Amino acid sequence: MSCCDDHDHSISRRRLLKAGAAGAAIATVAAAAPSAEAAENPYADPEKAALPQTDVEVTLENTALVVTDPQIDFLSPDGVTWGVVGDSVTEHDTVGNIGRLLTAAKSVGMTVAISPHYYYPTDHGWRFGGPLEKLMHAIGMFDRQSPLSMDGFEGSGADFMPQYKAMIEDGSTIIASPHKVYGPEANDLNLQLRKAGIDKVILAGMSANLCVQAHMHELLEMGYEVAVVRDATAAAKLPEGDGYLAALINFRYMANALWSTDEAVARIEASKS
């Protein structure tokens, strides 16, 4: 056999292997067709997932509960976004579920960090932004009078939900500096978590396809294990699409774990033993 024959044989073998791998992948995806439940509930998980299942072990000494934007403008009927997020928040009992996570974490002494979203008058001078940024600025979302003053903060859209305030303002909760767009790149959340010895995060809050998803991305890139709590978040439903569904798909693809609040609370409480 000539060298050319060997070369042709090698190419043919690689093609065969690639074809076999592709066929296996197609078969796996085909087997992961939506279940009957998924046909009725767009948020139901596939009956047979194509991706390998991963998980996060919750250990009290190095796991933190991180909640993004637990604020009135996102979670209250008095907030400026309620008209577009209210149905999703209500459907998933997001307000109650975030409260359950905070209560469970506080009961075992778990590190809790809040990554809030604030805009100051100077932020309204930004010269460019994406569609949601433009909207948030236009409706005065998360507005505060000054980074150096709390005047007008109490009960405003930027304030924390009343149900959470006692737990957040207990003196032991990390309240990070504000993130400004979606992710934690512009605030000190990572520094605070690393200084607390944290390398695993249970992630919840608002909004699923914006700040929660952006926090998940960045925390993963920085080497944290991230478990997202699927019903302790929600998102806007707009003609452009259902933000919650968009986020849920990406959570399945990327999060180290995707739990219900019941699962997350059970794991938090078990971490104390």
PEBELGI-V514960 format. One record per backbone hydrogen bond with DSSP energy under -1.0 kcal/mol. NH is the residue of the N-H (numbers start at 0). CO is the residue of the C=O. If there is no record, write none. Layout:
<<NH	CO> <NH	CO>>
This chain:
<<5	1> <6	2> <7	3> <8	4> <9	5> <10	6> <11	7> <12	8> <13	9> <14	10> <15	11> <16	12> <17	13> <18	14> <19	15> <20	16> <21	17> <22	18> <23	19> <24	20> <25	21> <26	22> <27	23> <28	24> <29	25> <30	26> <32	29> <38	34> <39	35> <40	36> <43	40> <61	58> <63	199> <64	110> <65	201> <66	112> <67	203> <68	114> <70	68> <71	158> <72	156> <73	70> <74	70> <75	71> <78	75> <80	72> <81	78> <83	80> <84	80> <85	81> <88	84> <89	85> <90	86> <91	87> <93	88> <96	92> <97	93> <98	94> <99	95> <100	96> <101	97> <102	98> <103	99> <104	100> <105	101> <106	102> <107	103> <109	104> <112	64> <113	173> <114	66> <118	141> <122	119> <124	121> <125	122> <133	129> <134	130> <135	131> <136	132> <137	133> <138	134> <140	135> <142	139> <143	118> <152	149> <155	152> <158	155> <160	69> <163	160> <164	160> <167	163> <168	164> <173	111> <175	113> <178	115> <186	183> <191	187> <192	188> <193	189> <194	190> <195	191> <196	193> <197	192> <198	61> <199	61> <200	224> <201	63> <202	226> <203	65> <204	231> <205	67> <207	233> <209	206> <211	206> <212	207> <213	209> <214	210> <215	211> <216	212> <217	213> <218	214> <219	215> <220	216> <221	217> <222	219> <223	218> <224	198> <226	200> <227	256> <228	202> <229	258> <231	228> <236	83> <237	240> <240	237> <242	235> <245	241> <246	242> <247	243> <248	244> <249	245> <250	246> <251	247> <252	248> <253	249> <254	250> <255	225> <256	225> <258	227> <263	259> <264	260> <265	261> <266	262> <267	263> <268	264> <269	265> <272	269>>
